[in-house]
Amino acid sequence: MSALRWGILATGGIAQAFTSDLLTAGRTVTAVGSRRLEAAEGFARTHGIPHAHGSYESLVSDPEVDIIYIATPHSAHADNAILALEHGKHVLIEKPLTLDEGQAIAIRDAAAGQGLLAMEAMWTRYLPHMVRIRELLAAGAIGEPRVLIADHTQRISSDPTHRLNALELGGGALLDLGIYPVSFAWDVLGAPVEVRAVGRLGETGADTEAAISLTHASGAVSSLVTSSRAVGPNTAEIIGTESRISIDRVWYTPTSFRVHAPDGTVREAYTSQVDGRGMQFQALYAEELIAAGRTDGDLLSIEESVAIMGTLDEIRRQLGVVYPR
């Protein structure tokens, strides 16, 4: 079992999935907190967690918790994460890190002031197939990367009361779904130097579709698509001068990929073998950082997460999405 003791802040579907993967990986979960005690108690019974708290303040004050997973809607991430940091807890914050870059900076500064880890839970970066892809890129296996193509498209709900369509909760395809291909492009090709976006807004003013074009410092380009109203292939390609990497459906979850030579020959084939959903790898990485006395990581630093929020802000500006204040 792990020496680090996890607390879970909120009890929705993503918290359920993350906690299941934590326990599958043999991690220690000691507490859960909700705004409703009965919700926390039900969650605790389901997962065998010893302590249930009826408020977030009670959870972050629990002396038997070392690190807290923030699983609320992203409109609440900044307040929840800063609350936990101010009570001396490390935080793993569900993606996207926050609603905008300003809130992300506030988390970064609060963590630095406390000497604690604040890490975005962009779980895809830590999956084994993505680790292998980065190894191949570093070794020059595809030559110079020139083009990245990825979509995250789902048919979720057109109900205007659904969380994904609620502007006050940061609703829209971009922050829930589009964050995946945007972060992927940052990971593979680095920061964009030019951002262009077009899209469609739904009845509430939240974005339902977006097509995003990024140009990176090397001259490489990314073509990214997201939708909350229609399902696409959910695959990805990294195209280089010597070969390409084709990542199968669903590319941002544990999956398979192939490295293709220009003539179509498969140079390498990879298939993921992962217990559970695969959300444990980000938690294991966070634990390794803390055990080493570190408050930031190399795979996705807090500065990069802040900068990615800046890219999302620019995309949102071009789409015409405005969150209420």
Long-range contacts (C-beta under 8 A, 24 or more apart in sequence): 1-26, 1-27, 1-28, 2-26, 2-27, 2-28, 2-287, 3-28, 3-291, 4-28, 4-66, 4-67, 4-287, 4-290, 4-291, 5-29, 5-30, 5-31, 5-64, 5-65, 5-66, 5-67, 6-30, 6-65, 6-66, 6-67, 6-68, 6-69, 6-283, 7-31, 7-32, 7-33, 7-59, 7-60, 7-62, 7-65, 7-67, 7-68, 7-69, 7-89, 8-32, 8-33, 8-43, 8-49, 8-68, 8-69, 8-71, 9-33, 9-56, 9-59, 9-60, 9-68, 9-69, 9-70, 9-71, 9-72, 9-80, 9-84, 10-34, 10-70, 10-71, 10-72, 11-39, 11-40, 11-42, 11-43, 11-71, 12-71, 12-72, 14-71, 14-94, 15-43, 15-69, 15-71, 16-43, 16-46, 17-277, 17-279, 18-69, 18-71, 18-94, 18-121, 18-279, 18-283, 19-43, 19-47, 19-49, 19-69, 20-47, 20-276, 20-277, 21-275, 21-276, 21-277, 21-278, 21-279, 21-280, 21-283, 22-279, 22-280, 22-283, 23-47, 23-48, 24-275, 24-276, 24-280, 25-275, 25-276, 25-280, 25-283, 25-284, 27-280, 27-283, 27-284, 27-287, 30-62, 30-64, 30-65, 31-59, 31-62, 31-64, 31-65, 32-59, 33-58, 33-59, 33-60, 56-80, 56-83, 57-83, 60-84, 60-86, 60-87, 60-89, 61-87, 65-89, 66-90, 66-290, 67-91, 67-92, 67-117, 67-286, 67-287, 67-290, 68-92, 69-93, 69-94, 69-121, 69-283, 70-94, 70-121, 73-163, 73-169, 73-170, 74-98, 74-99, 74-169, 74-170, 74-175, 75-99, 75-168, 75-169, 75-170, 75-323, 77-103, 77-107, 78-103, 78-104, 78-106, 78-107, 81-107, 81-110, 81-118, 82-106, 82-107, 82-110, 85-110, 85-111, 85-114, 85-116, 85-118, 86-110, 86-114, 88-114, 88-116, 89-116, 90-116, 90-117, 90-118, 90-286, 90-290, 91-116, 91-117, 91-118, 91-119, 92-117, 92-119, 92-121, 92-282, 92-283, 92-286, 93-118, 93-119, 93-120, 93-121, 94-121, 95-120, 95-121, 95-122, 95-123, 95-179, 95-180, 95-183, 96-120, 96-175, 96-179, 96-308, 96-309, 96-312, 97-305, 97-306, 97-308, 97-309, 98-309, 99-170, 99-175, 99-323, 100-309, 100-312, 100-313, 100-323, 101-306, 101-307, 101-309, 101-310, 101-313, 103-309, 104-305, 104-306, 104-309, 105-306, 107-302, 108-302, 108-303, 108-306, 111-295, 111-302, 112-295, 115-295, 116-295, 117-286, 117-289, 117-290, 117-294, 117-295, 117-296, 118-295, 118-302, 119-282, 119-286, 119-289, 119-296, 119-297, 119-300, 119-302, 119-305, 120-300, 120-302, 120-305, 121-279, 121-282, 122-179, 122-180, 122-183, 122-282, 122-300, 122-305, 123-278, 123-279, 123-281, 123-282, 124-180, 124-183, 124-184, 124-252, 124-253, 125-183, 125-187, 125-282, 125-299, 125-300, 126-281, 126-282, 126-284, 126-285, 126-299, 127-253, 127-254, 127-272, 127-274, 127-278, 127-281, 128-254, 128-272, 128-273, 128-274, 128-281, 129-247, 129-254, 129-255, 129-256, 129-257, 129-270, 129-272, 130-187, 132-270, 133-188, 133-238, 133-245, 133-247, 133-257, 134-187, 136-245, 136-259, 136-268, 137-188, 137-238, 140-242, 141-242, 141-243, 141-259, 141-267, 141-268, 142-238, 142-239, 142-240, 142-241, 142-242, 142-243, 142-244, 142-245, 142-259, 143-240, 143-241, 143-242, 143-243, 144-218, 144-220, 144-240, 144-241, 144-242, 145-188, 145-189, 145-218, 145-220, 145-238, 145-239, 145-240, 146-219, 146-220, 146-221, 146-239, 146-240, 146-241, 147-220, 147-221, 147-222, 147-223, 147-237, 147-238, 147-239, 148-184, 148-185, 148-188, 148-189, 148-220, 148-221, 148-222, 148-223, 148-224, 148-236, 148-237, 148-238, 148-239, 149-222, 149-223, 149-224, 149-236, 149-237, 149-239, 150-180, 150-181, 150-184, 150-185, 150-222, 150-223, 150-224, 150-225, 150-235, 150-236, 150-237, 150-251, 151-181, 151-224, 151-225, 151-226, 151-227, 151-232, 151-233, 151-234, 151-235, 151-236, 152-177, 152-178, 152-180, 152-181, 152-225, 152-226, 152-234, 152-252, 153-177, 153-225, 153-226, 153-227, 153-230, 153-231, 153-232, 153-233, 153-234, 154-227, 154-228, 154-231, 155-228, 155-229, 155-230, 155-231, 156-228, 156-229, 157-228, 158-202, 158-203, 158-229, 160-202, 160-203, 160-204, 164-206, 164-228, 165-202, 165-203, 165-204, 165-206, 165-228, 166-204, 166-206, 167-204, 167-205, 167-206, 167-321, 167-322, 167-323, 167-324, 168-323, 168-324, 170-323, 171-204, 171-206, 172-206, 172-207, 172-208, 172-228, 172-316, 172-321, 173-206, 173-207, 173-208, 173-209, 173-210, 173-226, 173-227, 173-228, 173-229, 174-199, 174-207, 174-210, 174-226, 174-312, 174-315, 174-316, 174-319, 174-321, 175-312, 176-228, 177-226, 177-227, 177-228, 178-210, 178-212, 178-224, 178-226, 178-312, 178-315, 179-308, 179-312, 180-252, 181-212, 181-222, 181-224, 181-225, 181-226, 181-236, 182-212, 182-214, 182-224, 182-308, 182-311, 182-312, 182-315, 183-300, 183-308, 184-236, 184-252, 185-214, 185-216, 185-222, 185-224, 186-304, 186-307, 186-308, 186-311, 187-300, 188-238, 189-214, 189-216, 189-218, 189-220, 189-222, 190-216, 190-217, 190-218, 191-216, 191-217, 191-307, 191-311, 192-216, 192-222, 192-311, 193-217, 195-311, 195-314, 195-315, 195-318, 196-318, 197-314, 197-315, 197-318, 197-319, 198-318, 198-319, 199-319, 201-319, 201-320, 201-321, 202-229, 205-321, 205-322, 206-321, 207-316, 207-319, 207-321, 210-315, 210-319, 212-315, 214-311, 243-267, 253-277, 253-278, 254-278
